[in-house]
Amino acid sequence: MSVLVVQPLPGIGDMVWHLPHIHALAAAAPEGKVWVLTKPRSQADRLLAADPAVAGVLWLERNPGRHDGLRGLLRLARELRARRFREAWVLHTSARYALAARLAGIPRRFGFGFGAQRLWLSGGARLGPAERRLHPLEKADRLLERAGVPRREEEPVLPVAEGARAAAVRRIAGLPRPLVALGVGTSEPYKQWGAERFVELAARLRARVGAFVVVGGPAEAELAARVAAGIAAHGARARAVHDAPIDEVAALLAACDLYVGNDTGVLNVAAAVGTRAVGLFGASPPLRHSRRIHAVLPRPRGGGMSAIAPEAVARTIEEEGWLRARA
């Protein structure tokens, strides 16, 4: 019997945000590990593959998926019952997952306790109605604090697998330091800074940078190649990476000296593996959960991503001395 953590927010960044809570609950468990129930879009199976606090990842398949509707709820409950969990922590406001844990016969069930969710919890610490509007991280922080589970990390820490590290080293072989990663991917178009601005930023930094690694996902293959080509046209070295799995991306970012990118999950990954990260927040509130994430905002405020000038980003990086290569 073991402990289950339900974290159904779908993004990579959402999972990284909750690493301190996962690690705290694992440290409090007799096994020193927890199972995580989450959605496939989080890529948690690869993201958390090297994390000693995670015993395994279970997929929550919804919207659409086999866990939709009443039948899906009952199917999920059967699957959880088969694993004989003794404890479940629901880090979400939905009553559905607390009910699934109750139907699965999990004796100890904890959650935020908003609305109907309260009916399916076994008792203990809960949040009050006024706390419903808090950020998901703040809600999880308060739940664990009231349950007497100490948070052991001030910010997310993501372990990197040795195999992924070796693969990342091969990708950047021959590139001189300092290495700057440019994160051109984004989940929403309105968060995209644009190829021209990334190229201009690289052109302004090229005298201080050994090489640039342009990072994106498969959907950004053409964009990453265009940015890398534009950087090369300015006389700087650049290499595009758009086909790496997320664990290898994490290892790649851990090998870089600085990350600059859009507000996306990879920005959170960069900070969690220990790399200083400059986040471009022209279309979303700046993240405050990590001291390694340094937010750059548009001037004037409210001007969107296009109001973040490459010159201003370059000046901030140079003035802060963030281009010194790490040992």
C-alpha positions as CSV (number, residue, x, y, z in Angstrom):
1,M,0.0,0.0,0.0
2,S,1.3,3.5,-0.9
3,V,0.4,7.1,-1.3
4,L,-1.3,8.6,-4.4
5,V,-0.9,12.3,-5.4
6,V,-3.6,13.5,-7.8
7,Q,-2.4,16.5,-9.9
8,P,-4.7,16.8,-12.9
9,L,-3.6,20.2,-14.3
10,P,-2.3,19.2,-17.7
11,G,0.8,21.3,-18.5
12,I,4.5,20.5,-18.0
13,G,4.8,23.8,-16.0
14,D,1.9,22.7,-13.8
15,M,3.7,19.5,-12.9
16,V,7.0,21.4,-12.2
17,W,5.1,23.8,-10.0
18,H,4.0,20.9,-7.8
19,L,7.3,19.2,-7.4
20,P,7.9,20.6,-3.9
21,H,4.5,19.2,-2.8
22,I,5.2,15.8,-4.4
23,H,8.6,15.7,-2.7
24,A,7.2,16.7,0.7
25,L,4.5,14.1,0.5
26,A,7.0,11.4,-0.5
27,A,9.3,12.4,2.4
28,A,6.4,11.9,4.8
29,A,5.5,8.5,3.3
30,P,7.0,5.4,4.9
31,E,8.2,4.2,1.4
32,G,9.8,7.6,0.7
33,K,7.9,7.6,-2.6
34,V,4.5,8.5,-4.1
35,W,2.5,7.6,-7.2
36,V,1.3,10.5,-9.3
37,L,-2.0,10.5,-11.2
38,T,-2.0,13.1,-13.9
39,K,-2.8,13.8,-17.6
40,P,-0.6,12.6,-20.5
41,R,-0.1,16.2,-21.7
42,S,2.1,16.7,-18.6
43,Q,4.6,14.2,-20.0
44,A,5.2,13.2,-16.4
45,D,6.4,9.7,-17.3
46,R,9.5,11.2,-18.8
47,L,9.7,14.4,-16.8
48,L,9.7,12.6,-13.5
49,A,11.6,9.5,-14.7
50,A,14.7,10.3,-12.7
51,D,12.9,11.5,-9.6
52,P,13.6,9.2,-6.6
53,A,10.4,10.5,-4.9
54,V,8.1,9.2,-7.7
55,A,7.3,5.5,-7.7
56,G,5.4,5.7,-10.9
57,V,2.9,7.7,-13.0
58,L,-0.7,6.8,-13.7
59,W,-2.6,8.4,-16.6
60,L,-5.8,10.3,-16.1
61,E,-7.4,10.3,-19.6
62,R,-10.2,12.8,-19.9
63,N,-11.8,15.3,-22.3
64,P,-12.0,13.0,-24.3
65,G,-10.8,9.8,-22.7
66,R,-11.7,6.6,-21.0
67,H,-12.2,8.3,-17.6
68,D,-14.9,10.6,-18.9
69,G,-18.5,10.5,-17.6
70,L,-20.0,8.2,-14.9
71,R,-18.5,5.1,-16.5
72,G,-15.1,6.7,-16.7
73,L,-15.3,7.6,-13.0
74,L,-16.2,4.1,-12.1
75,R,-13.4,2.8,-14.3
76,L,-10.9,5.1,-12.6
77,A,-12.1,4.0,-9.2
78,R,-11.6,0.3,-10.2
79,E,-8.1,1.0,-11.4
80,L,-7.1,2.8,-8.2
81,R,-8.7,0.1,-6.1
82,A,-6.5,-2.5,-7.7
83,R,-3.4,-0.7,-6.5
84,R,-4.6,-0.6,-2.9
85,F,-3.5,2.9,-2.0
86,R,-3.8,3.8,1.6
87,E,-3.7,7.5,1.2
88,A,-4.7,10.0,-1.6
89,W,-3.9,13.7,-1.8
90,V,-6.1,15.6,-4.3
91,L,-4.2,18.8,-5.4
92,H,-7.2,20.2,-7.3
93,T,-10.6,21.7,-6.5
94,S,-12.7,19.1,-8.3
95,A,-14.9,16.7,-6.3
96,R,-14.6,14.1,-9.0
97,Y,-11.1,12.8,-8.0
98,A,-12.0,12.8,-4.3
99,L,-15.0,10.7,-5.1
100,A,-13.0,8.3,-7.2
101,A,-10.6,7.8,-4.3
102,R,-13.6,7.2,-2.0
103,L,-15.1,4.6,-4.4
104,A,-11.6,3.0,-4.7
105,G,-11.7,2.4,-1.0
106,I,-8.7,4.6,-0.2
107,P,-9.1,5.1,3.6
108,R,-7.2,8.4,4.0
109,R,-8.3,11.1,1.5
110,F,-7.1,14.7,1.7
111,G,-7.9,17.7,-0.5
112,F,-8.8,21.4,-0.6
113,G,-12.4,20.7,0.5
114,F,-14.2,23.2,-1.6
115,G,-17.9,22.5,-2.3
116,A,-18.9,18.9,-2.9
117,Q,-15.3,17.7,-2.6
118,R,-15.6,18.0,1.2
119,L,-18.2,15.1,1.1
120,W,-15.6,12.6,-0.1
121,L,-12.6,13.5,2.0
122,S,-11.9,11.5,5.1
123,G,-11.3,14.6,7.3
124,G,-8.3,16.5,8.4
125,A,-6.9,19.8,7.0
126,R,-9.0,21.7,4.5
127,L,-9.1,25.2,3.1
128,G,-11.8,27.8,3.7
129,P,-14.1,29.3,1.0
130,A,-12.1,32.5,0.9
131,E,-9.0,30.6,-0.3
132,R,-10.7,29.2,-3.4
133,R,-9.3,32.1,-5.5
134,L,-5.7,31.4,-4.5
135,H,-3.1,30.3,-7.1
136,P,-2.9,26.4,-7.2
137,L,0.5,26.5,-5.6
138,E,-0.7,28.6,-2.7
139,K,-3.6,26.2,-2.2
140,A,-1.3,23.2,-2.1
141,D,1.1,25.0,0.2
142,R,-1.7,25.7,2.7
143,L,-3.1,22.2,2.5
144,L,0.2,20.6,3.4
145,E,1.0,23.2,6.0
146,R,-2.3,22.5,7.8
147,A,-1.8,18.8,7.5
148,G,1.5,19.1,9.2
149,V,3.5,18.0,6.1
150,P,6.7,20.2,6.0
151,R,7.7,21.6,2.7
152,R,11.4,20.7,2.2
153,E,12.2,22.8,-0.9
154,E,11.8,26.5,-1.3
155,E,11.3,26.0,-5.1
156,P,10.9,23.2,-7.6
157,V,13.9,20.8,-8.1
158,L,13.8,18.5,-11.0
159,P,16.4,15.6,-11.1
160,V,18.0,14.8,-14.5
161,A,18.6,11.3,-15.7
162,E,22.1,10.3,-16.6
163,G,21.0,8.8,-19.9
164,A,19.2,12.1,-20.8
165,R,22.3,14.1,-19.7
166,A,24.5,12.0,-22.0
167,A,22.2,12.5,-24.9
168,A,22.1,16.3,-24.3
169,V,25.9,16.5,-24.2
170,R,26.0,14.8,-27.6
171,R,23.5,17.4,-29.0
172,I,25.7,20.4,-27.9
173,A,29.0,18.8,-28.6
174,G,31.5,21.3,-30.0
175,L,29.6,24.4,-29.0
176,P,31.6,27.0,-27.0
177,R,30.5,28.5,-23.8
178,P,28.7,30.5,-22.5
179,L,25.7,28.6,-23.9
180,V,22.4,30.4,-24.0
181,A,19.2,28.5,-24.7
182,L,16.4,30.4,-26.5
183,G,12.9,28.9,-25.8
184,V,10.8,29.7,-28.8
185,G,8.0,27.3,-28.0
186,T,4.6,28.4,-26.5
187,S,1.3,26.8,-25.8
188,E,-0.7,29.9,-27.0
189,P,0.1,32.2,-30.0
190,Y,-0.5,35.3,-27.9
191,K,2.5,34.3,-25.7
192,Q,4.9,34.1,-28.7
193,W,7.7,36.7,-28.8
194,G,8.5,36.0,-32.5
195,A,11.4,34.8,-34.5
196,E,12.6,38.3,-35.4
197,R,12.9,39.4,-31.8
198,F,14.8,36.2,-30.8
199,V,17.2,36.8,-33.6
200,E,17.7,40.4,-32.7
201,L,18.4,39.5,-29.1
202,A,21.0,37.0,-30.1
203,A,22.6,39.6,-32.4
204,R,22.9,42.0,-29.5
205,L,24.4,39.3,-27.2
206,R,26.7,37.5,-29.7
207,A,29.9,39.2,-28.6
208,R,29.3,37.7,-25.1
209,V,27.9,34.3,-26.0
210,G,29.7,31.2,-27.3
211,A,26.7,29.7,-28.9
212,F,22.9,29.6,-28.8
213,V,20.7,26.6,-28.5
214,V,17.2,27.2,-30.0
215,V,14.7,25.0,-28.2
216,G,11.2,24.2,-29.3
217,G,8.9,21.2,-29.7
218,P,7.9,19.4,-32.9
219,A,5.3,22.1,-33.6
220,E,8.1,24.7,-33.6
221,A,10.5,22.9,-35.9
222,E,10.3,25.5,-38.7
223,L,10.4,28.4,-36.2
224,A,13.5,27.0,-34.4
225,A,15.3,26.4,-37.7
226,R,14.4,29.9,-38.9
227,V,15.7,31.5,-35.6
228,A,18.9,29.4,-35.8
229,A,19.5,30.4,-39.4
230,G,18.9,34.1,-38.5
231,I,21.4,33.9,-35.7
232,A,24.0,32.3,-37.9
233,A,23.5,35.1,-40.5
234,H,24.6,37.5,-37.8
235,G,27.9,35.6,-37.4
236,A,27.0,33.7,-34.2
237,R,26.8,29.9,-33.7
238,A,23.4,28.4,-33.2
239,R,21.9,24.9,-33.1
240,A,18.2,24.1,-33.3
241,V,16.7,21.4,-31.1
242,H,13.0,20.6,-31.7
243,D,12.8,16.8,-31.6
244,A,14.1,16.0,-28.1
245,P,11.9,14.3,-25.4
246,I,11.2,16.4,-22.3
247,D,13.7,14.5,-20.1
248,E,16.4,15.3,-22.7
249,V,15.3,18.9,-22.9
250,A,15.6,19.2,-19.2
251,A,19.2,17.8,-19.4
252,L,20.0,20.1,-22.2
253,L,18.8,23.2,-20.3
254,A,20.8,22.0,-17.2
255,A,23.9,22.2,-19.4
256,C,23.2,25.8,-20.5
257,D,24.4,28.9,-18.7
258,L,21.2,31.0,-19.3
259,Y,17.7,30.4,-20.7
260,V,15.6,33.1,-22.3
261,G,12.1,32.2,-23.5
262,N,8.3,32.6,-23.6
263,D,6.1,31.9,-20.7
264,T,5.7,28.1,-21.1
265,G,6.4,24.8,-19.4
266,V,10.0,24.7,-20.6
267,L,10.8,28.0,-18.8
268,N,9.8,26.3,-15.5
269,V,11.9,23.2,-16.4
270,A,14.9,25.4,-17.0
271,A,14.6,27.0,-13.5
272,A,13.9,23.6,-11.9
273,V,17.2,22.1,-13.2
274,G,19.2,25.0,-11.8
275,T,19.6,27.3,-14.8
276,R,18.9,31.0,-14.5
277,A,15.9,31.7,-16.7
278,V,14.7,35.0,-18.2
279,G,10.9,34.8,-18.8
280,L,9.2,37.0,-21.3
281,F,5.9,38.0,-19.7
282,G,4.0,40.2,-22.1
283,A,0.8,38.3,-22.2
284,S,0.6,36.6,-18.8
285,P,1.3,37.4,-15.1
286,P,5.0,36.8,-14.1
287,L,5.8,33.6,-12.2
288,R,6.9,34.1,-8.6
289,H,7.5,30.6,-7.4
290,S,11.2,30.4,-8.3
291,R,14.1,32.8,-7.6
292,R,15.8,31.5,-10.8
293,I,13.0,32.9,-13.0
294,H,13.6,36.6,-13.8
295,A,10.5,38.2,-15.4
296,V,10.9,40.8,-18.2
297,L,7.7,42.8,-18.7
298,P,6.6,45.0,-21.6
299,R,7.1,48.7,-21.7
300,P,4.6,50.2,-21.5
301,R,2.7,47.8,-19.3
302,G,-0.1,46.1,-21.1
303,G,1.6,46.4,-24.5
304,G,1.8,42.6,-25.1
305,M,4.7,40.6,-26.2
306,S,5.6,43.0,-29.0
307,A,6.2,45.7,-26.4
308,I,9.2,43.7,-24.9
309,A,12.2,45.1,-26.8
310,P,15.1,42.9,-27.5
311,E,17.4,45.8,-26.6
312,A,15.9,45.9,-23.1
313,V,16.2,42.2,-22.6
314,A,19.8,42.3,-23.7
315,R,20.6,45.2,-21.5
316,T,19.1,43.5,-18.5
317,I,21.1,40.3,-19.1
318,E,24.3,42.2,-19.5
319,E,23.8,44.5,-16.5
320,E,23.0,41.6,-14.3
321,G,26.1,39.7,-15.4
322,W,24.2,36.6,-16.3
323,L,26.5,35.6,-19.2
324,R,29.3,34.2,-17.2
325,A,29.6,30.5,-18.0
326,R,29.1,28.1,-15.1
327,A,32.0,25.9,-14.0
